[in-house]
Amino acid sequence: QNCPFTFGSCYRGHNRDASVSCATIRLQGENATDSEGRVEIFRNGVWGTVCDNNWDINDATVVCRQMGFERALSAPGRAAYGPGTGPILMDNVECWGSEAKLQHCNFTASRNCGHDEDASVSCAIIRLRGEHATDSEGRVEVLQNGVWGTVCDN
């Protein structure tokens, strides 16, 4: 993925330096949405897939949280959203579920995986927020068209 930026001069010191943050994970595939699809990661300048060997809900939870969702609903394997293309960049992924990024989990390079084994996720599109929110109560927010919004009570 290319991340646009421009060079320039900052005349008032480094407190005005610009920074850029590019996506390192995305959901793709047949019928993929903002919240579900085949997991693809960006590594060493190329997008690739993740193998479903050892893939489970803990791995999917890390992906969903990395993408801004509260949690994962499921962790489909067997190329549930169709087979990807390009390299398979991660295999035998083992997350505890508390990691900030999928790349922080244990994994190996793919040696025995084909794109018919691409890993997928389905992330929850409803979350509870607020100052005193818990797992069971709080302000309801719903993801629609890539934007989190609240639910009106009338």
DRENTORKOL-3810 file (N, C-alpha, C; in nm, 4 decimals):
REM DRENTORKOL-3810
@n.u->0.0853; n.v->-0.1166; n.w->0.0000; ca.u->0.0000; ca.v->0.0000; ca.w->0.0000; c.u->0.0896; c.v->0.1225; c.w->0.0000
@n.u->0.0537; n.v->0.2188; n.w->-0.0793; ca.u->0.1278; ca.v->0.3439; ca.w->-0.0814; c.u->0.0614; c.v->0.4436; c.w->0.0102
@n.u->0.1420; n.v->0.5100; n.w->0.0905; ca.u->0.0907; ca.v->0.6112; ca.w->0.1811; c.u->0.1462; c.v->0.7445; c.w->0.1363
@n.u->0.0606; n.v->0.8339; n.w->0.0848; ca.u->0.1098; ca.v->0.9610; ca.w->0.0327; c.u->0.1635; c.v->1.0515; c.w->0.1426
@n.u->0.2684; n.v->1.1221; n.w->0.1091; ca.u->0.3243; ca.v->1.2213; ca.w->0.1996; c.u->0.4007; c.v->1.3218; c.w->0.1150
@n.u->0.4324; n.v->1.4350; n.w->0.1728; ca.u->0.5113; ca.v->1.5362; ca.w->0.1035; c.u->0.6279; c.v->1.5779; c.w->0.1901
@n.u->0.7373; n.v->1.6168; n.w->0.1263; ca.u->0.8521; ca.v->1.6694; ca.w->0.1973; c.u->0.8378; c.v->1.8205; c.w->0.2080
@n.u->0.8870; n.v->1.8754; n.w->0.3139; ca.u->0.8811; ca.v->2.0196; ca.w->0.3320; c.u->0.9768; c.v->2.0599; c.w->0.4415
@n.u->0.9727; n.v->2.1835; n.w->0.4758; ca.u->1.0600; ca.v->2.2341; ca.w->0.5816; c.u->0.9762; c.v->2.2807; c.w->0.6990
@n.u->1.0246; n.v->2.2524; n.w->0.8169; ca.u->0.9609; ca.v->2.3012; ca.w->0.9388; c.u->1.0549; c.v->2.4051; c.w->0.9983
@n.u->1.0072; n.v->2.5255; n.w->1.0080; ca.u->1.0924; ca.v->2.6350; ca.w->1.0535; c.u->1.0864; c.v->2.6556; c.w->1.2043
@n.u->1.0008; n.v->2.5823; n.w->1.2727; ca.u->0.9857; ca.v->2.6054; ca.w->1.4157; c.u->1.0244; c.v->2.4837; c.w->1.4978
@n.u->1.1094; n.v->2.4000; n.w->1.4486; ca.u->1.1546; ca.v->2.2844; ca.w->1.5240; c.u->1.0754; c.v->2.1590; c.w->1.4912
@n.u->1.1121; n.v->2.0509; n.w->1.5592; ca.u->1.0528; ca.v->1.9205; ca.w->1.5288; c.u->0.9140; c.v->1.8994; c.w->1.5861
@n.u->0.8630; n.v->1.9946; n.w->1.6635; ca.u->0.7278; ca.v->1.9771; ca.w->1.7165; c.u->0.6217; c.v->1.9885; c.w->1.6077
@n.u->0.6605; n.v->2.0250; n.w->1.4869; ca.u->0.5662; ca.v->2.0324; ca.w->1.3745; c.u->0.5936; c.v->1.9254; c.w->1.2690
@n.u->0.6799; n.v->1.8296; n.w->1.3012; ca.u->0.7080; ca.v->1.7225; ca.w->1.2064; c.u->0.5808; c.v->1.6419; c.w->1.1794
@n.u->0.5650; n.v->1.6000; n.w->1.0578; ca.u->0.4499; ca.v->1.5193; ca.w->1.0199; c.u->0.4829; c.v->1.3715; c.w->1.0370
@n.u->0.3788; n.v->1.2915; n.w->1.0516; ca.u->0.3968; ca.v->1.1466; ca.w->1.0580; c.u->0.2881; c.v->1.0818; c.w->0.9738
@n.u->0.3055; n.v->0.9542; n.w->0.9443; ca.u->0.2088; ca.v->0.8811; ca.w->0.8649; c.u->0.1920; c.v->0.7428; c.w->0.9263
@n.u->0.0726; n.v->0.6917; n.w->0.9196; ca.u->0.0440; ca.v->0.5574; ca.w->0.9685; c.u->-0.0340; c.v->0.4850; c.w->0.8603
@n.u->0.0200; n.v->0.3768; n.w->0.8118; ca.u->-0.0431; ca.v->0.3020; ca.w->0.7035; c.u->-0.1040; c.v->0.1734; c.w->0.7571
@n.u->-0.2098; n.v->0.1289; n.w->0.6939; ca.u->-0.2739; ca.v->0.0045; ca.w->0.7343; c.u->-0.1788; c.v->-0.1118; c.w->0.7131
@n.u->-0.1741; n.v->-0.2012; n.w->0.8101; ca.u->-0.0928; ca.v->-0.3218; ca.w->0.7976; c.u->-0.1797; c.v->-0.4460; c.w->0.7962
@n.u->-0.3103; n.v->-0.4267; n.w->0.8026; ca.u->-0.4034; ca.v->-0.5391; ca.w->0.8010; c.u->-0.5326; c.v->-0.4944; c.w->0.7334
@n.u->-0.5958; n.v->-0.5868; n.w->0.6611; ca.u->-0.7216; ca.v->-0.5546; ca.w->0.5945; c.u->-0.8041; c.v->-0.6819; c.w->0.5774
@n.u->-0.9334; n.v->-0.6643; n.w->0.5499; ca.u->-1.0233; ca.v->-0.7756; ca.w->0.5234; c.u->-1.0658; c.v->-0.7690; c.w->0.3781
@n.u->-1.0487; n.v->-0.8797; n.w->0.3073; ca.u->-1.0746; ca.v->-0.8849; ca.w->0.1641; c.u->-1.1559; c.v->-1.0097; c.w->0.1315
@n.u->-1.1940; n.v->-1.0233; n.w->0.0056; ca.u->-1.2555; ca.v->-1.1461; ca.w->-0.0425; c.u->-1.3981; c.v->-1.1295; c.w->-0.0889
@n.u->-1.4542; n.v->-1.2422; n.w->-0.1308; ca.u->-1.5914; ca.v->-1.2476; ca.w->-0.1805; c.u->-1.6875; c.v->-1.2104; c.w->-0.0684
@n.u->-1.7708; n.v->-1.1124; n.w->-0.0909; ca.u->-1.8699; ca.v->-1.0651; ca.w->0.0065; c.u->-1.8075; c.v->-1.0111; c.w->0.1355
@n.u->-1.6814; n.v->-0.9709; n.w->0.1310; ca.u->-1.6164; ca.v->-0.9119; ca.w->0.2483; c.u->-1.6775; c.v->-0.7752; c.w->0.2772
@n.u->-1.6766; n.v->-0.7375; n.w->0.4045; ca.u->-1.7258; ca.v->-0.6071; ca.w->0.4478; c.u->-1.6183; c.v->-0.5420; c.w->0.5341
@n.u->-1.6508; n.v->-0.4280; n.w->0.5924; ca.u->-1.5577; ca.v->-0.3632; ca.w->0.6852; c.u->-1.5304; c.v->-0.4499; c.w->0.8074
@n.u->-1.6228; n.v->-0.5416; n.w->0.8394; ca.u->-1.6116; ca.v->-0.6183; ca.w->0.9638; c.u->-1.5885; c.v->-0.7679; c.w->0.9450
@n.u->-1.5849; n.v->-0.8159; n.w->0.8221; ca.u->-1.5595; ca.v->-0.9582; ca.w->0.8011; c.u->-1.4981; c.v->-0.9827; c.w->0.6650
@n.u->-1.4106; n.v->-1.0829; n.w->0.6610; ca.u->-1.3455; ca.v->-1.1173; ca.w->0.5364; c.u->-1.2164; c.v->-1.1948; c.w->0.5598
@n.u->-1.1470; n.v->-1.2204; n.w->0.4499; ca.u->-1.0180; ca.v->-1.2892; ca.w->0.4535; c.u->-0.9134; c.v->-1.1941; c.w->0.5109
@n.u->-0.8330; n.v->-1.2415; n.w->0.6053; ca.u->-0.7310; ca.v->-1.1590; ca.w->0.6688; c.u->-0.6099; c.v->-1.1467; c.w->0.5763
@n.u->-0.5702; n.v->-1.0223; n.w->0.5495; ca.u->-0.4478; ca.v->-0.9967; ca.w->0.4723; c.u->-0.3623; c.v->-0.8974; c.w->0.5492
@n.u->-0.2317; n.v->-0.9218; n.w->0.5480; ca.u->-0.1383; ca.v->-0.8333; ca.w->0.6173; c.u->-0.0390; c.v->-0.7751; c.w->0.5177
@n.u->0.0140; n.v->-0.6594; n.w->0.5525; ca.u->0.1131; ca.v->-0.5900; ca.w->0.4701; c.u->0.2482; c.v->-0.6038; c.w->0.5386
@n.u->0.3400; n.v->-0.6723; n.w->0.4721; ca.u->0.4719; ca.v->-0.6961; ca.w->0.5306; c.u->0.5778; c.v->-0.6923; c.w->0.4213
@n.u->0.6867; n.v->-0.6242; n.w->0.4495; ca.u->0.7980; ca.v->-0.6133; ca.w->0.3541; c.u->0.7529; c.v->-0.5645; c.w->0.2174
@n.u->0.6605; n.v->-0.4688; n.w->0.2169; ca.u->0.6180; ca.v->-0.4047; ca.w->0.0925; c.u->0.5167; c.v->-0.4804; c.w->0.0103
@n.u->0.4575; n.v->-0.5864; n.w->0.0654; ca.u->0.3628; ca.v->-0.6647; ca.w->-0.0129; c.u->0.2474; c.v->-0.7119; c.w->0.0764
@n.u->0.1270; n.v->-0.7208; n.w->0.0168; ca.u->0.0117; ca.v->-0.7768; ca.w->0.0856; c.u->0.0117; c.v->-0.9277; c.w->0.0684
@n.u->-0.0226; n.v->-1.0003; n.w->0.1745; ca.u->-0.0316; ca.v->-1.1452; ca.w->0.1692; c.u->-0.1360; c.v->-1.1952; c.w->0.2674
@n.u->-0.1612; n.v->-1.3247; n.w->0.2637; ca.u->-0.2652; ca.v->-1.3839; ca.w->0.3467; c.u->-0.2059; c.v->-1.4525; c.w->0.4698
@n.u->-0.2964; n.v->-1.5044; n.w->0.5525; ca.u->-0.2618; ca.v->-1.5762; ca.w->0.6749; c.u->-0.3210; c.v->-1.7161; c.w->0.6632
@n.u->-0.2404; n.v->-1.8181; n.w->0.6955; ca.u->-0.2876; ca.v->-1.9563; ca.w->0.6881; c.u->-0.3748; c.v->-1.9892; c.w->0.8083
@n.u->-0.4724; n.v->-2.0794; n.w->0.7891; ca.u->-0.5656; ca.v->-2.1122; ca.w->0.8969; c.u->-0.5174; c.v->-2.2235; c.w->0.9907
@n.u->-0.3951; n.v->-2.2721; n.w->0.9748; ca.u->-0.3423; ca.v->-2.3714; ca.w->1.0685; c.u->-0.3354; c.v->-2.3102; c.w->1.2083
@n.u->-0.3984; n.v->-2.3741; n.w->1.3053; ca.u->-0.4068; ca.v->-2.3269; ca.w->1.4440; c.u->-0.4913; c.v->-2.2005; c.w->1.4599
@n.u->-0.5562; n.v->-2.1527; n.w->1.3566; ca.u->-0.6354; ca.v->-2.0290; ca.w->1.3616; c.u->-0.7553; c.v->-2.0492; c.w->1.4523
@n.u->-0.7742; n.v->-1.9572; n.w->1.5483; ca.u->-0.8875; ca.v->-1.9696; ca.w->1.6392; c.u->-0.9405; c.v->-1.8321; c.w->1.6789
@n.u->-1.0384; n.v->-1.8322; n.w->1.7701; ca.u->-1.1060; ca.v->-1.7083; ca.w->1.8096; c.u->-1.0103; c.v->-1.6085; c.w->1.8750
@n.u->-0.9061; n.v->-1.6543; n.w->1.9436; ca.u->-0.8083; ca.v->-1.5619; ca.w->2.0024; c.u->-0.7352; c.v->-1.4841; c.w->1.8939
@n.u->-0.6966; n.v->-1.5525; n.w->1.7860; ca.u->-0.6295; ca.v->-1.4862; ca.w->1.6738; c.u->-0.7235; c.v->-1.3852; c.w->1.6084
@n.u->-0.8487; n.v->-1.4280; n.w->1.5867; ca.u->-0.9482; ca.v->-1.3404; ca.w->1.5245; c.u->-0.9768; c.v->-1.2185; c.w->1.6124
@n.u->-0.9780; n.v->-1.2371; n.w->1.7440; ca.u->-1.0012; ca.v->-1.1257; ca.w->1.8356; c.u->-0.8927; c.v->-1.0196; c.w->1.8216
@n.u->-0.7686; n.v->-1.0623; n.w->1.8092; ca.u->-0.6580; ca.v->-0.9670; ca.w->1.7915; c.u->-0.6759; c.v->-0.8896; c.w->1.6614
@n.u->-0.7110; n.v->-0.9583; n.w->1.5537; ca.u->-0.7341; ca.v->-0.8919; ca.w->1.4253; c.u->-0.8455; c.v->-0.7889; c.w->1.4383
@n.u->-0.9569; n.v->-0.8298; n.w->1.4978; ca.u->-1.0712; ca.v->-0.7388; ca.w->1.5099; c.u->-1.0355; c.v->-0.6162; c.w->1.5932
@n.u->-0.9699; n.v->-0.6353; n.w->1.7062; ca.u->-0.9312; ca.v->-0.5206; ca.w->1.7890; c.u->-0.8307; c.v->-0.4315; c.w->1.7158
@n.u->-0.7385; n.v->-0.4918; n.w->1.6411; ca.u->-0.6420; ca.v->-0.4129; ca.w->1.5640; c.u->-0.7140; c.v->-0.3239; c.w->1.4626
@n.u->-0.8289; n.v->-0.3695; n.w->1.4154; ca.u->-0.9050; ca.v->-0.2941; ca.w->1.3161; c.u->-1.0090; c.v->-0.2019; c.w->1.3791
@n.u->-1.0111; n.v->-0.1935; n.w->1.5126; ca.u->-1.1005; ca.v->-0.1007; ca.w->1.5798; c.u->-1.2307; c.v->-0.1598; c.w->1.6296
@n.u->-1.2465; n.v->-0.2908; n.w->1.6211; ca.u->-1.3675; ca.v->-0.3566; ca.w->1.6703; c.u->-1.3446; c.v->-0.4049; c.w->1.8128
@n.u->-1.4539; n.v->-0.4295; n.w->1.8810; ca.u->-1.4488; ca.v->-0.4734; ca.w->2.0205; c.u->-1.4006; c.v->-0.6172; c.w->2.0336
@n.u->-1.4545; n.v->-0.7063; n.w->1.9479; ca.u->-1.4231; ca.v->-0.8484; ca.w->1.9607; c.u->-1.4570; c.v->-0.9212; c.w->1.8312
@n.u->-1.4164; n.v->-1.0482; n.w->1.8267; ca.u->-1.4479; ca.v->-1.1336; ca.w->1.7122; c.u->-1.5689; c.v->-1.2196; c.w->1.7438
@n.u->-1.6507; n.v->-1.2448; n.w->1.6424; ca.u->-1.7637; ca.v->-1.3365; ca.w->1.6561; c.u->-1.7253; c.v->-1.4774; c.w->1.6138
@n.u->-1.6378; n.v->-1.4868; n.w->1.5119; ca.u->-1.5943; ca.v->-1.6179; ca.w->1.4641; c.u->-1.4608; c.v->-1.6048; c.w->1.3922
@n.u->-1.3988; n.v->-1.7214; n.w->1.3702; ca.u->-1.2676; ca.v->-1.7288; ca.w->1.3053; c.u->-1.2715; c.v->-1.8338; c.w->1.1940
@n.u->-1.3465; n.v->-1.8059; n.w->1.0858; ca.u->-1.3584; ca.v->-1.9058; ca.w->0.9791; c.u->-1.2245; c.v->-1.9339; c.w->0.9101
@n.u->-1.2066; n.v->-2.0578; n.w->0.8725; ca.u->-1.0894; ca.v->-2.0986; ca.w->0.7951; c.u->-1.1318; c.v->-2.1472; c.w->0.6587
@n.u->-1.0448; n.v->-2.2248; n.w->0.5973; ca.u->-1.0725; ca.v->-2.2866; ca.w->0.4669; c.u->-1.1180; c.v->-2.1857; c.w->0.3619
@n.u->-1.0544; n.v->-2.0687; n.w->0.3602; ca.u->-1.0820; ca.v->-1.9657; ca.w->0.2593; c.u->-1.2310; c.v->-1.9338; c.w->0.2501
@n.u->-1.2919; n.v->-1.9101; n.w->0.3642; ca.u->-1.4363; ca.v->-1.8838; ca.w->0.3709; c.u->-1.4788; c.v->-1.7663; c.w->0.2834
@n.u->-1.3899; n.v->-1.6728; n.w->0.2571; ca.u->-1.4205; ca.v->-1.5565; ca.w->0.1728; c.u->-1.3463; c.v->-1.5652; c.w->0.0401
@n.u->-1.3158; n.v->-1.6852; n.w->-0.0004; ca.u->-1.2458; ca.v->-1.7091; ca.w->-0.1248; c.u->-1.0949; c.v->-1.7090; c.w->-0.1036
@n.u->-1.0238; n.v->-1.7762; n.w->-0.1926; ca.u->-0.8783; ca.v->-1.7817; ca.w->-0.1809; c.u->-0.8134; c.v->-1.6492; c.w->-0.2198
@n.u->-0.7088; n.v->-1.6143; n.w->-0.1475; ca.u->-0.6332; ca.v->-1.4942; ca.w->-0.1797; c.u->-0.5287; c.v->-1.5219; c.w->-0.2865
@n.u->-0.4461; n.v->-1.4224; n.w->-0.3115; ca.u->-0.3349; ca.v->-1.4367; ca.w->-0.4055; c.u->-0.2094; c.v->-1.3840; c.w->-0.3374
@n.u->-0.0972; n.v->-1.4060; n.w->-0.3999; ca.u->0.0283; ca.v->-1.3570; ca.w->-0.3445; c.u->0.0806; c.v->-1.4492; c.w->-0.2361
@n.u->0.1777; n.v->-1.4012; n.w->-0.1605; ca.u->0.2402; ca.v->-1.4869; ca.w->-0.0597; c.u->0.1492; c.v->-1.5117; c.w->0.0612
@n.u->0.1711; n.v->-1.6245; n.w->0.1260; ca.u->0.1082; ca.v->-1.6535; ca.w->0.2542; c.u->0.2133; c.v->-1.6160; c.w->0.3581
@n.u->0.1898; n.v->-1.5068; n.w->0.4294; ca.u->0.2933; ca.v->-1.4452; ca.w->0.5119; c.u->0.2991; c.v->-1.4956; c.w->0.6557
@n.u->0.1912; n.v->-1.5568; n.w->0.7036; ca.u->0.1895; ca.v->-1.6077; ca.w->0.8409; c.u->0.1233; c.v->-1.7454; c.w->0.8440
@n.u->0.1792; n.v->-1.8340; n.w->0.9246; ca.u->0.1252; ca.v->-1.9680; ca.w->0.9427; c.u->0.1361; c.v->-2.0031; c.w->1.0909
@n.u->0.0555; n.v->-2.0985; n.w->1.1350; ca.u->0.0602; ca.v->-2.1443; ca.w->1.2743; c.u->0.0546; c.v->-2.0273; c.w->1.3728
@n.u->-0.0359; n.v->-1.9341; n.w->1.3484; ca.u->-0.0511; ca.v->-1.8174; ca.w->1.4350; c.u->-0.1041; c.v->-1.8626; c.w->1.5706
@n.u->-0.0435; n.v->-1.8117; n.w->1.6770; ca.u->-0.0875; ca.v->-1.8434; ca.w->1.8125; c.u->-0.0905; c.v->-1.7157; c.w->1.8955
@n.u->-0.2100; n.v->-1.6605; n.w->1.9104; ca.u->-0.2303; ca.v->-1.5410; ca.w->1.9924; c.u->-0.2942; c.v->-1.5806; c.w->2.1249
@n.u->-0.2668; n.v->-1.5034; n.w->2.2273; ca.u->-0.3344; ca.v->-1.5201; ca.w->2.3559; c.u->-0.4689; c.v->-1.4478; c.w->2.3534
@n.u->-0.4809; n.v->-1.3486; n.w->2.2665; ca.u->-0.6014; ca.v->-1.2673; ca.w->2.2578; c.u->-0.5830; c.v->-1.1282; c.w->2.3139
@n.u->-0.4699; n.v->-1.1038; n.w->2.3792; ca.u->-0.4445; ca.v->-0.9734; ca.w->2.4408; c.u->-0.3442; c.v->-0.8894; c.w->2.3626
@n.u->-0.2877; n.v->-0.9438; n.w->2.2565; ca.u->-0.1880; ca.v->-0.8712; ca.w->2.1773; c.u->-0.2518; c.v->-0.7526; c.w->2.1051
@n.u->-0.1721; n.v->-0.6463; n.w->2.0835; ca.u->-0.2218; ca.v->-0.5266; ca.w->2.0156; c.u->-0.2317; c.v->-0.5464; c.w->1.8645
@n.u->-0.1466; n.v->-0.6303; n.w->1.8095; ca.u->-0.1444; ca.v->-0.6543; ca.w->1.6651; c.u->-0.1194; c.v->-0.8017; c.w->1.6373
@n.u->-0.1718; n.v->-0.8497; n.w->1.5264; ca.u->-0.1516; ca.v->-0.9882; ca.w->1.4875; c.u->-0.0024; c.v->-1.0196; c.w->1.4751
@n.u->0.0744; n.v->-0.9233; n.w->1.4280; ca.u->0.2175; ca.v->-0.9449; ca.w->1.4092; c.u->0.2912; c.v->-0.9645; c.w->1.5411
@n.u->0.2275; n.v->-0.9336; n.w->1.6552; ca.u->0.2881; ca.v->-0.9540; ca.w->1.7870; c.u->0.2667; c.v->-1.0960; c.w->1.8387
@n.u->0.1847; n.v->-1.1736; n.w->1.7706; ca.u->0.1579; ca.v->-1.3116; ca.w->1.8102; c.u->0.2698; c.v->-1.4022; c.w->1.7597
@n.u->0.2791; n.v->-1.5208; n.w->1.8173; ca.u->0.3739; ca.v->-1.6195; ca.w->1.7662; c.u->0.3229; c.v->-1.6712; c.w->1.6329
@n.u->0.4132; n.v->-1.6908; n.w->1.5373; ca.u->0.3759; ca.v->-1.7474; ca.w->1.4079; c.u->0.5018; c.v->-1.7979; c.w->1.3386
@n.u->0.4829; n.v->-1.8749; n.w->1.2347; ca.u->0.5939; ca.v->-1.9216; ca.w->1.1516; c.u->0.5698; c.v->-1.8769; c.w->1.0086
@n.u->0.6744; n.v->-1.8883; n.w->0.9288; ca.u->0.6590; ca.v->-1.8653; ca.w->0.7851; c.u->0.5839; c.v->-1.9852; c.w->0.7271
@n.u->0.5061; n.v->-1.9608; n.w->0.6244; ca.u->0.4264; ca.v->-2.0677; ca.w->0.5663; c.u->0.5137; c.v->-2.1657; c.w->0.4896
@n.u->0.4969; n.v->-2.2938; n.w->0.5228; ca.u->0.5707; ca.v->-2.3983; ca.w->0.4526; c.u->0.4778; c.v->-2.5019; c.w->0.3907
@n.u->0.3575; n.v->-2.5135; n.w->0.4460; ca.u->0.2687; ca.v->-2.6221; ca.w->0.4019; c.u->0.1251; c.v->-2.5743; c.w->0.3844
@n.u->0.1079; n.v->-2.4541; n.w->0.3348; ca.u->-0.0253; ca.v->-2.3953; ca.w->0.3287; c.u->-0.0537; c.v->-2.3443; c.w->0.1873
@n.u->-0.1763; n.v->-2.3640; n.w->0.1422; ca.u->-0.2204; ca.v->-2.3082; ca.w->0.0153; c.u->-0.3309; c.v->-2.2070; c.w->0.0403
@n.u->-0.3679; n.v->-2.1348; n.w->-0.0633; ca.u->-0.4713; ca.v->-2.0323; ca.w->-0.0459; c.u->-0.6097; c.v->-2.0903; c.w->-0.0166
@n.u->-0.6255; n.v->-2.2215; n.w->-0.0313; ca.u->-0.7516; ca.v->-2.2832; ca.w->0.0103; c.u->-0.7612; c.v->-2.2919; c.w->0.1621
@n.u->-0.6556; n.v->-2.2503; n.w->0.2329; ca.u->-0.6527; ca.v->-2.2493; ca.w->0.3791; c.u->-0.6387; c.v->-2.1075; c.w->0.4344
@n.u->-0.6760; n.v->-2.0058; n.w->0.3598; ca.u->-0.6669; ca.v->-1.8672; ca.w->0.4078; c.u->-0.7610; c.v->-1.8455; c.w->0.5264
@n.u->-0.7099; n.v->-1.7741; n.w->0.6267; ca.u->-0.7857; ca.v->-1.7448; ca.w->0.7483; c.u->-0.8750; c.v->-1.6225; c.w->0.7296
@n.u->-0.9865; n.v->-1.6225; n.w->0.8023; ca.u->-1.0831; ca.v->-1.5119; ca.w->0.7956; c.u->-1.1293; c.v->-1.4751; c.w->0.9360
@n.u->-1.2006; n.v->-1.3633; n.w->0.9447; ca.u->-1.2618; ca.v->-1.3204; ca.w->1.0708; c.u->-1.4001; c.v->-1.2628; c.w->1.0441
@n.u->-1.4802; n.v->-1.2666; n.w->1.1489; ca.u->-1.6063; ca.v->-1.1937; ca.w->1.1520; c.u->-1.6055; c.v->-1.1170; c.w->1.2830
@n.u->-1.6058; n.v->-0.9842; n.w->1.2731; ca.u->-1.5949; ca.v->-0.8975; ca.w->1.3908; c.u->-1.7318; c.v->-0.8424; c.w->1.4305
@n.u->-1.7492; n.v->-0.8208; n.w->1.5599; ca.u->-1.8741; ca.v->-0.7643; ca.w->1.6124; c.u->-1.8876; c.v->-0.6198; c.w->1.5665
@n.u->-2.0057; n.v->-0.5841; n.w->1.5150; ca.u->-2.0281; ca.v->-0.4467; ca.w->1.4689; c.u->-2.1092; c.v->-0.3660; c.w->1.5698
@n.u->-2.1314; n.v->-0.4224; n.w->1.6869; ca.u->-2.1972; ca.v->-0.3511; ca.w->1.7964; c.u->-2.1021; c.v->-0.3509; c.w->1.9154
@n.u->-2.0925; n.v->-0.2362; n.w->1.9805; ca.u->-2.0071; ca.v->-0.2275; ca.w->2.0985; c.u->-2.0746; c.v->-0.1413; c.w->2.2046
@n.u->-2.0277; n.v->-0.1573; n.w->2.3275; ca.u->-2.0784; ca.v->-0.0788; ca.w->2.4402; c.u->-1.9704; c.v->0.0166; c.w->2.4853
@n.u->-2.0047; n.v->0.1446; n.w->2.4967; ca.u->-1.9094; ca.v->0.2482; ca.w->2.5338; c.u->-1.9673; c.v->0.3354; c.w->2.6432
@n.u->-1.8848; n.v->0.4202; n.w->2.7008; ca.u->-1.9279; ca.v->0.5138; ca.w->2.8029; c.u->-1.8348; c.v->0.5099; c.w->2.9219
@n.u->-1.8488; n.v->0.6086; n.w->3.0063; ca.u->-1.7595; ca.v->0.6241; ca.w->3.1212; c.u->-1.7591; c.v->0.5016; c.w->3.2125
@n.u->-1.8758; n.v->0.4394; n.w->3.2327; ca.u->-1.8868; ca.v->0.3252; ca.w->3.3234; c.u->-1.9293; c.v->0.1986; c.w->3.2480
@n.u->-1.8974; n.v->0.1899; n.w->3.1203; ca.u->-1.9386; ca.v->0.0757; ca.w->3.0392; c.u->-1.8704; c.v->-0.0524; c.w->3.0884
@n.u->-1.9445; n.v->-0.1628; n.w->3.0765; ca.u->-1.8923; ca.v->-0.2950; ca.w->3.1088; c.u->-1.9183; c.v->-0.3853; c.w->2.9888
@n.u->-1.8916; n.v->-0.5146; n.w->3.0048; ca.u->-1.9206; ca.v->-0.6096; ca.w->2.8980; c.u->-2.0699; c.v->-0.6277; c.w->2.8757
@n.u->-2.1509; n.v->-0.5852; n.w->2.9736; ca.u->-2.2948; ca.v->-0.6091; ca.w->2.9625; c.u->-2.3814; c.v->-0.4831; c.w->2.9647
@n.u->-2.3216; n.v->-0.3651; n.w->2.9843; ca.u->-2.4019; ca.v->-0.2428; ca.w->2.9807; c.u->-2.3182; c.v->-0.1244; c.w->2.9370
@n.u->-2.3876; n.v->-0.0278; n.w->2.8773; ca.u->-2.3224; ca.v->0.0920; ca.w->2.8281; c.u->-2.4000; c.v->0.1517; c.w->2.7119
@n.u->-2.3475; n.v->0.2596; n.w->2.6561; ca.u->-2.4080; ca.v->0.3234; ca.w->2.5390; c.u->-2.3855; c.v->0.2330; c.w->2.4180
@n.u->-2.4902; n.v->0.2017; n.w->2.3448; ca.u->-2.4808; ca.v->0.1131; ca.w->2.2289; c.u->-2.4289; c.v->0.1920; c.w->2.1093
@n.u->-2.3251; n.v->0.1396; n.w->2.0462; ca.u->-2.2731; ca.v->0.1971; ca.w->1.9220; c.u->-2.2719; c.v->0.0886; c.w->1.8146
@n.u->-2.3050; n.v->0.1292; n.w->1.6924; ca.u->-2.3145; ca.v->0.0375; ca.w->1.5801; c.u->-2.2264; c.v->0.0886; c.w->1.4670
@n.u->-2.1591; n.v->-0.0028; n.w->1.3991; ca.u->-2.0765; ca.v->0.0329; ca.w->1.2842; c.u->-2.1628; c.v->0.0314; c.w->1.1584
@n.u->-2.1644; n.v->0.1443; n.w->1.0876; ca.u->-2.2389; ca.v->0.1525; ca.w->0.9623; c.u->-2.1562; c.v->0.2322; c.w->0.8632
@n.u->-2.1286; n.v->0.1722; n.w->0.7483; ca.u->-2.0491; ca.v->0.2360; ca.w->0.6428; c.u->-1.9143; c.v->0.2836; c.w->0.6948
@n.u->-1.8524; n.v->0.2041; n.w->0.7814; ca.u->-1.7189; ca.v->0.2342; ca.w->0.8301; c.u->-1.7123; c.v->0.3372; c.w->0.9404
@n.u->-1.8279; n.v->0.3823; n.w->0.9936; ca.u->-1.8301; ca.v->0.4849; ca.w->1.0965; c.u->-1.9104; c.v->0.4345; c.w->1.2167
@n.u->-1.8540; n.v->0.4505; n.w->1.3374; ca.u->-1.9270; ca.v->0.4141; ca.w->1.4591; c.u->-2.0255; c.v->0.5259; c.w->1.4934
@n.u->-2.1504; n.v->0.4888; n.w->1.5233; ca.u->-2.2521; ca.v->0.5853; ca.w->1.5627; c.u->-2.3354; c.v->0.5302; c.w->1.6766
@n.u->-2.4089; n.v->0.6174; n.w->1.7413; ca.u->-2.4930; ca.v->0.5758; ca.w->1.8537; c.u->-2.6324; c.v->0.5383; c.w->1.8049
@n.u->-2.7051; n.v->0.4711; n.w->1.8931; ca.u->-2.8415; ca.v->0.4288; ca.w->1.8649; c.u->-2.9356; c.v->0.5190; c.w->1.9443
@n.u->-3.0345; n.v->0.5778; n.w->1.8761; ca.u->-3.1320; ca.v->0.6666; ca.w->1.9416; c.u->-3.2369; c.v->0.5820; c.w->2.0125
@n.u->-3.2838; n.v->0.6272; n.w->2.1285; ca.u->-3.3796; ca.v->0.5486; ca.w->2.2058; c.u->-3.5259; c.v->0.5845; c.w->2.1787
@n.u->-3.5546; n.v->0.6611; n.w->2.0729; ca.u->-3.6955; ca.v->0.6961; ca.w->2.0500; c.u->-3.7549; c.v->0.6234; c.w->1.9331
END
